[in-house]
């Protein structure tokens, strides 16, 4: 999900080179990596701006320690794959070092890592997005070769690492994503035959496009979707979503207030609500039930993962907490794992001063 960058406090920590010292000792019992309660580290290795550079020192081992202390069991790590490629097609080791560092910090704390390709060459979710990778077979092969090289690099890693092929794809046609997924998965499987790999639905990993997903016959794939509905609540006053800063507050549960003047003229966002709409927990349940019905028929035995959900900071804290709790409960009641968006940005579980937010309290009621 594209969010407005907001640089928080600096947690300056020294980098650590990945080493074998954190591998379990011979005969030791590895703790299980459950991937049930995660948090996204946004704007660190992806969606960077002039003020938020790639791998900036605001995120480090102290942050990973804080995440583990709150009760999270994994990190979803969005990475801009376009930045990890050199002009000759080889991997940029310097750009991948922060991924190694994150695993180095996470593993001794029992945290898994989802390596999420947030962008790939020819695949940009900023709608309507750059969807060339879905129709240009030559480009698609280059992307597959990137995944082939990346998977080979991490082939020796254990179950603490999972791959996510592509965040929020926006293919021109839903069926094109099935072809793309199979090709990327085949490249990964050349070196990682049993690693868990997440596949998703088209058009921003929406619930409403799952009906067109065709999952490959592979026992080690999982299915991921995202949930930010209703956008009129979760993205209220977010300028990139087409809302104005003077938009009236939208409560949850509650009714959408008069939206006159609240939506920027000509903005293409198709997910705006309407004045008078009632926002309820029952609506959330209905959406989840529809996906559950599809998975029961088409994804039997597959792990289902809510890879993103969150509320922009403009919503009042009570409504943030209630919506987050309702979505978390809808996922957990179905046995889904989840990863909230995000750590310490404008949807964050951690505030600028370092303390917990209403979002965190919705995730872990105390």
TORBATI-778552 format. One record per residue (C-alpha): y, x, z. Coordinates in nm, 2 decimals, m for minus. Layout:
// TORBATI-778552
<pt><v>Y</v><u>X</u><w>Z</w></pt>
...
This chain:
// TORBATI-778552
<pt><v>0.00</v><u>0.00</u><w>0.00</w></pt>
<pt><v>0.34</v><u>0.14</u><w>m0.10</w></pt>
<pt><v>0.56</v><u>0.16</u><w>0.21</w></pt>
<pt><v>0.91</v><u>0.28</u><w>0.27</w></pt>
<pt><v>0.89</v><u>0.63</u><w>0.41</w></pt>
<pt><v>1.01</v><u>0.68</u><w>0.77</w></pt>
<pt><v>0.99</v><u>1.03</u><w>0.91</w></pt>
<pt><v>0.90</v><u>1.02</u><w>1.28</w></pt>
<pt><v>0.89</v><u>1.29</u><w>1.54</w></pt>
<pt><v>0.77</v><u>1.64</u><w>1.46</w></pt>
<pt><v>0.45</v><u>1.74</u><w>1.62</w></pt>
<pt><v>0.45</v><u>2.11</u><w>1.52</w></pt>
<pt><v>0.10</v><u>2.25</u><w>1.54</w></pt>
<pt><v>m0.05</v><u>2.56</u><w>1.40</w></pt>
<pt><v>m0.30</v><u>2.53</u><w>1.11</w></pt>
<pt><v>m0.67</v><u>2.60</u><w>1.15</w></pt>
<pt><v>m0.89</v><u>2.73</u><w>0.87</w></pt>
<pt><v>m1.21</v><u>2.54</u><w>0.84</w></pt>
<pt><v>m1.50</v><u>2.73</u><w>0.98</w></pt>
<pt><v>m1.87</v><u>2.70</u><w>1.06</w></pt>
<pt><v>m1.79</v><u>2.71</u><w>1.43</w></pt>
<pt><v>m1.77</v><u>2.33</u><w>1.46</w></pt>
<pt><v>m2.11</v><u>2.27</u><w>1.31</w></pt>
<pt><v>m2.36</v><u>2.14</u><w>1.57</w></pt>
<pt><v>m2.57</v><u>2.41</u><w>1.74</w></pt>
<pt><v>m2.94</v><u>2.43</u><w>1.65</w></pt>
<pt><v>m3.13</v><u>2.15</u><w>1.81</w></pt>
<pt><v>m2.81</v><u>1.97</u><w>1.92</w></pt>
<pt><v>m2.79</v><u>1.59</u><w>1.88</w></pt>
<pt><v>m2.51</v><u>1.48</u><w>1.65</w></pt>
<pt><v>m2.30</v><u>1.19</u><w>1.78</w></pt>
<pt><v>m2.30</v><u>0.90</u><w>1.53</w></pt>
<pt><v>m2.00</v><u>0.84</u><w>1.31</w></pt>
<pt><v>m1.95</v><u>0.47</u><w>1.31</w></pt>
<pt><v>m1.64</v><u>0.41</u><w>1.09</w></pt>
<pt><v>m1.56</v><u>0.08</u><w>1.26</w></pt>
<pt><v>m1.20</v><u>0.14</u><w>1.40</w></pt>
<pt><v>m0.98</v><u>0.35</u><w>1.19</w></pt>
<pt><v>m0.61</v><u>0.44</u><w>1.11</w></pt>
<pt><v>m0.45</v><u>0.55</u><w>0.79</w></pt>
<pt><v>m0.24</v><u>0.86</u><w>0.79</w></pt>
<pt><v>0.03</v><u>0.75</u><w>0.54</w></pt>
<pt><v>0.29</v><u>0.97</u><w>0.37</w></pt>
<pt><v>0.13</v><u>1.30</u><w>0.47</w></pt>
<pt><v>m0.09</v><u>1.39</u><w>0.17</w></pt>
<pt><v>0.02</v><u>1.10</u><w>m0.05</w></pt>
<pt><v>0.33</v><u>0.89</u><w>m0.14</w></pt>
<pt><v>0.55</v><u>1.19</u><w>m0.05</w></pt>
<pt><v>0.92</v><u>1.19</u><w>m0.11</w></pt>
<pt><v>1.21</v><u>1.43</u><w>m0.10</w></pt>
<pt><v>1.22</v><u>1.40</u><w>0.28</w></pt>
<pt><v>0.84</v><u>1.38</u><w>0.33</w></pt>
<pt><v>0.68</v><u>1.68</u><w>0.17</w></pt>
<pt><v>0.30</v><u>1.72</u><w>0.11</w></pt>
<pt><v>0.13</v><u>1.83</u><w>0.43</w></pt>
<pt><v>0.45</v><u>1.85</u><w>0.63</w></pt>
<pt><v>0.41</v><u>1.97</u><w>0.99</w></pt>
<pt><v>0.48</v><u>1.63</u><w>1.15</w></pt>
<pt><v>0.10</v><u>1.56</u><w>1.16</w></pt>
<pt><v>m0.14</v><u>1.80</u><w>1.32</w></pt>
<pt><v>m0.42</v><u>1.84</u><w>1.58</w></pt>
<pt><v>m0.22</v><u>1.68</u><w>1.86</w></pt>
<pt><v>m0.19</v><u>1.37</u><w>1.66</w></pt>
<pt><v>m0.56</v><u>1.36</u><w>1.59</w></pt>
<pt><v>m0.62</v><u>1.40</u><w>1.97</w></pt>
<pt><v>m0.39</v><u>1.10</u><w>2.04</w></pt>
<pt><v>m0.57</v><u>0.89</u><w>1.78</w></pt>
<pt><v>m0.91</v><u>0.96</u><w>1.94</w></pt>
<pt><v>m0.77</v><u>0.88</u><w>2.29</w></pt>
<pt><v>m0.66</v><u>0.53</u><w>2.18</w></pt>
<pt><v>m1.02</v><u>0.43</u><w>2.08</w></pt>
<pt><v>m1.02</v><u>0.49</u><w>1.70</w></pt>
<pt><v>m1.34</v><u>0.63</u><w>1.56</w></pt>
<pt><v>m1.22</v><u>0.75</u><w>1.22</w></pt>
<pt><v>m0.92</v><u>0.85</u><w>1.01</w></pt>
<pt><v>m0.86</v><u>0.72</u><w>0.65</w></pt>
<pt><v>m0.69</v><u>1.00</u><w>0.48</w></pt>
<pt><v>m0.49</v><u>0.90</u><w>0.17</w></pt>
<pt><v>m0.46</v><u>1.20</u><w>m0.07</w></pt>
<pt><v>m0.27</v><u>1.21</u><w>m0.40</w></pt>
<pt><v>m0.54</v><u>1.35</u><w>m0.63</w></pt>
<pt><v>m0.29</v><u>1.42</u><w>m0.90</w></pt>
<pt><v>m0.14</v><u>1.69</u><w>m0.68</w></pt>
<pt><v>m0.48</v><u>1.85</u><w>m0.61</w></pt>
<pt><v>m0.54</v><u>1.96</u><w>m0.97</w></pt>
<pt><v>m0.41</v><u>2.27</u><w>m1.13</w></pt>
<pt><v>m0.30</v><u>2.26</u><w>m1.50</w></pt>
<pt><v>m0.64</v><u>2.41</u><w>m1.61</w></pt>
<pt><v>m0.83</v><u>2.13</u><w>m1.44</w></pt>
<pt><v>m0.95</v><u>2.33</u><w>m1.14</w></pt>
<pt><v>m0.90</v><u>2.23</u><w>m0.78</w></pt>
<pt><v>m0.59</v><u>2.34</u><w>m0.60</w></pt>
<pt><v>m0.73</v><u>2.49</u><w>m0.28</w></pt>
<pt><v>m0.40</v><u>2.50</u><w>m0.10</w></pt>
<pt><v>m0.36</v><u>2.13</u><w>m0.15</w></pt>
<pt><v>m0.71</v><u>2.06</u><w>m0.01</w></pt>
<pt><v>m0.67</v><u>2.28</u><w>0.29</w></pt>
<pt><v>m0.51</v><u>2.00</u><w>0.50</w></pt>
<pt><v>m0.82</v><u>1.79</u><w>0.43</w></pt>
<pt><v>m1.03</v><u>2.07</u><w>0.57</w></pt>
<pt><v>m0.79</v><u>2.10</u><w>0.87</w></pt>
<pt><v>m0.82</v><u>1.73</u><w>0.94</w></pt>
<pt><v>m1.20</v><u>1.74</u><w>0.95</w></pt>
<pt><v>m1.17</v><u>2.05</u><w>1.17</w></pt>
<pt><v>m0.95</v><u>1.86</u><w>1.42</w></pt>
<pt><v>m1.15</v><u>1.53</u><w>1.39</w></pt>
<pt><v>m1.51</v><u>1.63</u><w>1.42</w></pt>
<pt><v>m1.52</v><u>1.77</u><w>1.78</w></pt>
<pt><v>m1.35</v><u>1.45</u><w>1.89</w></pt>
<pt><v>m1.61</v><u>1.23</u><w>1.72</w></pt>
<pt><v>m1.38</v><u>1.11</u><w>1.45</w></pt>
<pt><v>m1.50</v><u>1.06</u><w>1.09</w></pt>
<pt><v>m1.28</v><u>1.10</u><w>0.79</w></pt>
<pt><v>m1.26</v><u>0.88</u><w>0.48</w></pt>
<pt><v>m1.13</v><u>1.10</u><w>0.19</w></pt>
<pt><v>m0.93</v><u>0.83</u><w>0.00</w></pt>
<pt><v>m0.80</v><u>0.92</u><w>m0.35</w></pt>
<pt><v>m0.48</v><u>0.72</u><w>m0.32</w></pt>
<pt><v>m0.38</v><u>0.82</u><w>m0.67</w></pt>
<pt><v>m0.57</v><u>0.97</u><w>m0.96</w></pt>
<pt><v>m0.44</v><u>1.08</u><w>m1.30</w></pt>
<pt><v>m0.37</v><u>0.77</u><w>m1.50</w></pt>
<pt><v>m0.42</v><u>0.54</u><w>m1.20</w></pt>
<pt><v>m0.11</v><u>0.44</u><w>m1.00</w></pt>
<pt><v>m0.10</v><u>0.12</u><w>m0.80</w></pt>
<pt><v>0.28</v><u>0.08</u><w>m0.81</w></pt>
<pt><v>0.26</v><u>m0.24</u><w>m1.01</w></pt>
<pt><v>0.20</v><u>m0.30</u><w>m1.28</w></pt>
<pt><v>0.10</v><u>0.06</u><w>m1.24</w></pt>
<pt><v>m0.03</v><u>0.34</u><w>m1.47</w></pt>
<pt><v>m0.37</v><u>0.21</u><w>m1.57</w></pt>
<pt><v>m0.45</v><u>0.45</u><w>m1.86</w></pt>
<pt><v>m0.76</v><u>0.59</u><w>m1.68</w></pt>
<pt><v>m0.93</v><u>0.26</u><w>m1.72</w></pt>
<pt><v>m0.90</v><u>0.23</u><w>m2.10</w></pt>
<pt><v>m0.86</v><u>0.59</u><w>m2.22</w></pt>
<pt><v>m1.22</v><u>0.73</u><w>m2.21</w></pt>
<pt><v>m1.11</v><u>1.09</u><w>m2.26</w></pt>
<pt><v>m0.88</v><u>1.07</u><w>m1.96</w></pt>
<pt><v>m1.14</v><u>0.89</u><w>m1.76</w></pt>
<pt><v>m1.38</v><u>1.18</u><w>m1.82</w></pt>
<pt><v>m1.11</v><u>1.42</u><w>m1.69</w></pt>
<pt><v>m1.09</v><u>1.21</u><w>m1.38</w></pt>
<pt><v>m1.46</v><u>1.20</u><w>m1.34</w></pt>
<pt><v>m1.46</v><u>1.58</u><w>m1.37</w></pt>
<pt><v>m1.21</v><u>1.60</u><w>m1.09</w></pt>
<pt><v>m1.44</v><u>1.39</u><w>m0.87</w></pt>
<pt><v>m1.73</v><u>1.61</u><w>m0.98</w></pt>
<pt><v>m1.55</v><u>1.92</u><w>m0.86</w></pt>
<pt><v>m1.42</v><u>1.76</u><w>m0.54</w></pt>
<pt><v>m1.76</v><u>1.62</u><w>m0.45</w></pt>
<pt><v>m1.93</v><u>1.96</u><w>m0.51</w></pt>
<pt><v>m1.67</v><u>2.13</u><w>m0.29</w></pt>
<pt><v>m1.76</v><u>1.90</u><w>0.01</w></pt>
<pt><v>m2.13</v><u>1.85</u><w>m0.07</w></pt>
<pt><v>m2.24</v><u>2.05</u><w>0.24</w></pt>
<pt><v>m2.04</v><u>1.83</u><w>0.48</w></pt>
<pt><v>m2.23</v><u>1.59</u><w>0.70</w></pt>
<pt><v>m2.19</v><u>1.21</u><w>0.77</w></pt>
<pt><v>m1.85</v><u>1.26</u><w>0.93</w></pt>
<pt><v>m1.71</v><u>1.26</u><w>0.57</w></pt>
<pt><v>m1.70</v><u>0.97</u><w>0.33</w></pt>
<pt><v>m1.54</v><u>0.93</u><w>m0.01</w></pt>
<pt><v>m1.33</v><u>0.65</u><w>m0.15</w></pt>
<pt><v>m1.31</v><u>0.66</u><w>m0.53</w></pt>
<pt><v>m0.97</v><u>0.50</u><w>m0.57</w></pt>
<pt><v>m0.72</v><u>0.32</u><w>m0.36</w></pt>
<pt><v>m0.59</v><u>m0.02</u><w>m0.49</w></pt>
<pt><v>m0.68</v><u>0.01</u><w>m0.86</w></pt>
<pt><v>m0.48</v><u>m0.19</u><w>m1.11</w></pt>
<pt><v>m0.69</v><u>m0.20</u><w>m1.42</w></pt>
<pt><v>m0.56</v><u>m0.42</u><w>m1.70</w></pt>
<pt><v>m0.88</v><u>m0.62</u><w>m1.69</w></pt>
<pt><v>m1.10</v><u>m0.66</u><w>m1.38</w></pt>
<pt><v>m1.42</v><u>m0.57</u><w>m1.57</w></pt>
<pt><v>m1.28</v><u>m0.23</u><w>m1.66</w></pt>
<pt><v>m1.29</v><u>m0.13</u><w>m1.30</w></pt>
<pt><v>m1.67</v><u>m0.17</u><w>m1.30</w></pt>
<pt><v>m1.71</v><u>0.08</u><w>m1.58</w></pt>
<pt><v>m1.47</v><u>0.32</u><w>m1.41</w></pt>
<pt><v>m1.65</v><u>0.29</u><w>m1.07</w></pt>
<pt><v>m1.99</v><u>0.37</u><w>m1.23</w></pt>
<pt><v>m1.86</v><u>0.67</u><w>m1.41</w></pt>
<pt><v>m1.69</v><u>0.82</u><w>m1.10</w></pt>
<pt><v>m2.00</v><u>0.74</u><w>m0.88</w></pt>
<pt><v>m2.23</v><u>0.92</u><w>m1.13</w></pt>
<pt><v>m2.01</v><u>1.23</u><w>m1.11</w></pt>
<pt><v>m2.02</v><u>1.22</u><w>m0.73</w></pt>
<pt><v>m2.39</v><u>1.17</u><w>m0.71</w></pt>
<pt><v>m2.46</v><u>1.49</u><w>m0.90</w></pt>
<pt><v>m2.40</v><u>1.68</u><w>m0.58</w></pt>
<pt><v>m2.38</v><u>1.41</u><w>m0.31</w></pt>
<pt><v>m2.68</v><u>1.18</u><w>m0.36</w></pt>
<pt><v>m2.66</v><u>1.01</u><w>m0.02</w></pt>
<pt><v>m2.30</v><u>1.03</u><w>0.10</w></pt>
<pt><v>m2.14</v><u>0.69</u><w>0.17</w></pt>
<pt><v>m1.89</v><u>0.61</u><w>m0.11</w></pt>
<pt><v>m1.65</v><u>0.32</u><w>m0.10</w></pt>
<pt><v>m1.58</v><u>0.10</u><w>m0.41</w></pt>
<pt><v>m1.33</v><u>m0.18</u><w>m0.42</w></pt>
<pt><v>m1.19</v><u>m0.47</u><w>m0.62</w></pt>
<pt><v>m0.92</v><u>m0.47</u><w>m0.88</w></pt>
<pt><v>m0.55</v><u>m0.54</u><w>m0.85</w></pt>
<pt><v>m0.47</v><u>m0.38</u><w>m0.51</w></pt>
<pt><v>m0.82</v><u>m0.44</u><w>m0.36</w></pt>
<pt><v>m0.75</v><u>m0.81</u><w>m0.32</w></pt>
<pt><v>m0.99</v><u>m1.06</u><w>m0.18</w></pt>
<pt><v>m0.93</v><u>m1.29</u><w>m0.48</w></pt>
<pt><v>m1.07</v><u>m1.04</u><w>m0.74</w></pt>
<pt><v>m1.40</v><u>m0.97</u><w>m0.56</w></pt>
<pt><v>m1.58</v><u>m1.22</u><w>m0.78</w></pt>
<pt><v>m1.55</v><u>m0.98</u><w>m1.08</w></pt>
<pt><v>m1.70</v><u>m0.68</u><w>m0.90</w></pt>
<pt><v>m2.03</v><u>m0.55</u><w>m1.01</w></pt>
<pt><v>m2.18</v><u>m0.31</u><w>m0.75</w></pt>
<pt><v>m2.41</v><u>m0.04</u><w>m0.88</w></pt>
<pt><v>m2.77</v><u>m0.03</u><w>m0.76</w></pt>
<pt><v>m2.71</v><u>0.25</u><w>m0.51</w></pt>
<pt><v>m2.81</v><u>0.22</u><w>m0.14</w></pt>
<pt><v>m2.53</v><u>0.45</u><w>m0.02</w></pt>
<pt><v>m2.22</v><u>0.26</u><w>m0.14</w></pt>
<pt><v>m2.00</v><u>0.05</u><w>0.07</w></pt>
<pt><v>m1.74</v><u>m0.21</u><w>m0.04</w></pt>
<pt><v>m1.38</v><u>m0.20</u><w>0.07</w></pt>
<pt><v>m1.09</v><u>m0.46</u><w>0.04</w></pt>
<pt><v>m0.73</v><u>m0.48</u><w>0.17</w></pt>
<pt><v>m0.55</v><u>m0.76</u><w>0.34</w></pt>
<pt><v>m0.18</v><u>m0.82</u><w>0.38</w></pt>
<pt><v>m0.15</v><u>m1.19</u><w>0.34</w></pt>
<pt><v>0.07</v><u>m1.37</u><w>0.36</w></pt>
<pt><v>0.31</v><u>m1.11</u><w>0.22</w></pt>
<pt><v>0.61</v><u>m1.32</u><w>0.32</w></pt>
<pt><v>0.51</v><u>m1.24</u><w>0.68</w></pt>
<pt><v>0.36</v><u>m0.89</u><w>0.66</w></pt>
<pt><v>0.63</v><u>m0.75</u><w>0.43</w></pt>
<pt><v>0.93</v><u>m0.94</u><w>0.55</w></pt>
<pt><v>1.26</v><u>m0.76</u><w>0.47</w></pt>
<pt><v>1.07</v><u>m0.48</u><w>0.30</w></pt>
<pt><v>1.29</v><u>m0.38</u><w>0.00</w></pt>
<pt><v>1.00</v><u>m0.24</u><w>m0.21</w></pt>
<pt><v>0.83</v><u>m0.59</u><w>m0.18</w></pt>
<pt><v>1.14</v><u>m0.76</u><w>m0.32</w></pt>
<pt><v>1.28</v><u>m0.90</u><w>0.01</w></pt>
<pt><v>1.64</v><u>m0.86</u><w>0.12</w></pt>
<pt><v>1.74</v><u>m0.71</u><w>0.45</w></pt>
<pt><v>1.91</v><u>m1.04</u><w>0.55</w></pt>
<pt><v>1.59</v><u>m1.23</u><w>0.51</w></pt>
<pt><v>1.54</v><u>m1.46</u><w>0.81</w></pt>
<pt><v>1.26</v><u>m1.37</u><w>1.05</w></pt>
<pt><v>0.92</v><u>m1.51</u><w>0.97</w></pt>
<pt><v>0.70</v><u>m1.58</u><w>1.27</w></pt>
<pt><v>0.32</v><u>m1.59</u><w>1.31</w></pt>
<pt><v>0.19</v><u>m1.84</u><w>1.36</w></pt>
<pt><v>0.47</v><u>m2.06</u><w>1.24</w></pt>
<pt><v>0.65</v><u>m2.18</u><w>0.93</w></pt>
<pt><v>0.83</v><u>m1.99</u><w>0.66</w></pt>
<pt><v>1.20</v><u>m2.04</u><w>0.70</w></pt>
<pt><v>1.45</v><u>m2.11</u><w>0.43</w></pt>
<pt><v>1.40</v><u>m1.83</u><w>0.18</w></pt>
<pt><v>1.72</v><u>m1.89</u><w>m0.02</w></pt>
<pt><v>1.86</v><u>m1.55</u><w>m0.10</w></pt>
<pt><v>1.57</v><u>m1.37</u><w>0.07</w></pt>
<pt><v>1.40</v><u>m1.25</u><w>m0.25</w></pt>
<pt><v>1.57</v><u>m1.00</u><w>m0.47</w></pt>
<pt><v>1.65</v><u>m1.16</u><w>m0.80</w></pt>
<pt><v>1.41</v><u>m1.06</u><w>m1.08</w></pt>
<pt><v>1.17</v><u>m0.88</u><w>m0.86</w></pt>
<pt><v>0.81</v><u>m0.90</u><w>m1.01</w></pt>
<pt><v>0.63</v><u>m0.93</u><w>m0.68</w></pt>
<pt><v>0.38</v><u>m1.22</u><w>m0.73</w></pt>
<pt><v>0.29</v><u>m1.27</u><w>m0.36</w></pt>
<pt><v>0.60</v><u>m1.42</u><w>m0.22</w></pt>
<pt><v>0.56</v><u>m1.73</u><w>0.00</w></pt>
<pt><v>0.76</v><u>m2.05</u><w>m0.01</w></pt>
<pt><v>1.00</v><u>m2.22</u><w>0.23</w></pt>
<pt><v>0.81</v><u>m2.45</u><w>0.47</w></pt>
<pt><v>0.47</v><u>m2.28</u><w>0.42</w></pt>
<pt><v>0.26</v><u>m2.30</u><w>0.75</w></pt>
<pt><v>0.11</v><u>m1.97</u><w>0.85</w></pt>
<pt><v>m0.20</v><u>m2.00</u><w>1.07</w></pt>
<pt><v>m0.50</v><u>m1.81</u><w>1.19</w></pt>
<pt><v>m0.71</v><u>m2.07</u><w>1.01</w></pt>
<pt><v>m0.57</v><u>m1.94</u><w>0.68</w></pt>
<pt><v>m0.69</v><u>m1.59</u><w>0.76</w></pt>
<pt><v>m1.04</v><u>m1.72</u><w>0.84</w></pt>
<pt><v>m1.05</v><u>m1.91</u><w>0.51</w></pt>
<pt><v>m0.97</v><u>m1.59</u><w>0.32</w></pt>
<pt><v>m1.23</v><u>m1.39</u><w>0.50</w></pt>
<pt><v>m1.49</v><u>m1.66</u><w>0.47</w></pt>
<pt><v>m1.46</v><u>m1.66</u><w>0.09</w></pt>
<pt><v>m1.52</v><u>m1.28</u><w>0.08</w></pt>
<pt><v>m1.81</v><u>m1.33</u><w>0.32</w></pt>
<pt><v>m1.97</v><u>m1.58</u><w>0.09</w></pt>
<pt><v>m1.94</v><u>m1.34</u><w>m0.21</w></pt>
<pt><v>m2.09</v><u>m1.05</u><w>m0.01</w></pt>
<pt><v>m2.38</v><u>m1.26</u><w>0.10</w></pt>
<pt><v>m2.48</v><u>m1.31</u><w>m0.26</w></pt>
<pt><v>m2.37</v><u>m0.99</u><w>m0.43</w></pt>
<pt><v>m2.35</v><u>m0.72</u><w>m0.16</w></pt>
<pt><v>m2.65</v><u>m0.79</u><w>0.06</w></pt>
<pt><v>m2.70</v><u>m0.52</u><w>0.31</w></pt>
<pt><v>m2.38</v><u>m0.34</u><w>0.21</w></pt>
<pt><v>m2.13</v><u>m0.22</u><w>0.46</w></pt>
<pt><v>m1.80</v><u>m0.40</u><w>0.42</w></pt>
<pt><v>m1.48</v><u>m0.22</u><w>0.51</w></pt>
<pt><v>m1.12</v><u>m0.35</u><w>0.56</w></pt>
<pt><v>m0.95</v><u>m0.03</u><w>0.45</w></pt>
<pt><v>m0.59</v><u>m0.15</u><w>0.50</w></pt>
<pt><v>m0.41</v><u>m0.42</u><w>0.68</w></pt>
<pt><v>m0.08</v><u>m0.41</u><w>0.86</w></pt>
<pt><v>0.26</v><u>m0.56</u><w>0.93</w></pt>
<pt><v>0.60</v><u>m0.41</u><w>0.85</w></pt>
<pt><v>0.83</v><u>m0.32</u><w>1.14</w></pt>
<pt><v>1.08</v><u>m0.60</u><w>1.07</w></pt>
<pt><v>0.85</v><u>m0.87</u><w>1.21</w></pt>
<pt><v>0.90</v><u>m0.95</u><w>1.58</w></pt>
<pt><v>0.65</v><u>m0.76</u><w>1.81</w></pt>
<pt><v>0.48</v><u>m1.08</u><w>1.93</w></pt>
<pt><v>0.41</v><u>m1.20</u><w>1.58</w></pt>
<pt><v>0.29</v><u>m0.85</u><w>1.48</w></pt>
<pt><v>0.05</v><u>m0.84</u><w>1.77</w></pt>
<pt><v>m0.09</v><u>m1.19</u><w>1.70</w></pt>
<pt><v>m0.14</v><u>m1.13</u><w>1.33</w></pt>
<pt><v>m0.31</v><u>m0.79</u><w>1.38</w></pt>
<pt><v>m0.54</v><u>m0.94</u><w>1.65</w></pt>
<pt><v>m0.63</v><u>m1.23</u><w>1.42</w></pt>
<pt><v>m0.72</v><u>m1.01</u><w>1.13</w></pt>
<pt><v>m0.91</v><u>m0.76</u><w>1.34</w></pt>
<pt><v>m1.11</v><u>m1.04</u><w>1.50</w></pt>
<pt><v>m1.19</v><u>m1.19</u><w>1.16</w></pt>
<pt><v>m1.32</v><u>m0.85</u><w>1.04</w></pt>
<pt><v>m1.51</v><u>m0.76</u><w>1.36</w></pt>
<pt><v>m1.68</v><u>m1.10</u><w>1.39</w></pt>
<pt><v>m1.83</v><u>m1.03</u><w>1.05</w></pt>
<pt><v>m1.94</v><u>m0.68</u><w>1.13</w></pt>
<pt><v>m1.68</v><u>m0.52</u><w>0.91</w></pt>
<pt><v>m1.52</v><u>m0.18</u><w>0.99</w></pt>
<pt><v>m1.15</v><u>m0.15</u><w>0.95</w></pt>
<pt><v>m0.86</v><u>0.09</u><w>0.92</w></pt>
<pt><v>m0.51</v><u>m0.02</u><w>1.00</w></pt>
<pt><v>m0.20</v><u>0.08</u><w>0.80</w></pt>
<pt><v>m0.07</v><u>0.30</u><w>0.94</w></pt>
<pt><v>m0.03</v><u>0.58</u><w>1.21</w></pt>
<pt><v>0.34</v><u>0.64</u><w>1.27</w></pt>
<pt><v>0.54</v><u>0.50</u><w>0.97</w></pt>
<pt><v>0.70</v><u>0.16</u><w>0.93</w></pt>
<pt><v>0.37</v><u>m0.02</u><w>1.00</w></pt>
<pt><v>0.27</v><u>0.22</u><w>1.27</w></pt>
<pt><v>0.05</v><u>0.21</u><w>1.58</w></pt>
<pt><v>0.27</v><u>0.48</u><w>1.73</w></pt>
<pt><v>0.64</v><u>0.47</u><w>1.77</w></pt>
<pt><v>0.89</v><u>0.75</u><w>1.71</w></pt>
<pt><v>0.90</v><u>0.83</u><w>2.08</w></pt>
<pt><v>0.52</v><u>0.87</u><w>2.09</w></pt>
<pt><v>0.42</v><u>0.55</u><w>2.27</w></pt>
<pt><v>0.21</v><u>0.26</u><w>2.15</w></pt>
<pt><v>0.35</v><u>m0.02</u><w>1.94</w></pt>
<pt><v>0.27</v><u>m0.40</u><w>1.92</w></pt>
<pt><v>0.03</v><u>m0.31</u><w>1.64</w></pt>
<pt><v>m0.18</v><u>m0.09</u><w>1.86</w></pt>
<pt><v>m0.18</v><u>m0.36</u><w>2.13</w></pt>
<pt><v>m0.31</v><u>m0.61</u><w>1.88</w></pt>
<pt><v>m0.60</v><u>m0.37</u><w>1.79</w></pt>
<pt><v>m0.69</v><u>m0.27</u><w>2.14</w></pt>
<pt><v>m0.59</v><u>m0.54</u><w>2.39</w></pt>
<pt><v>m0.57</v><u>m0.40</u><w>2.74</w></pt>
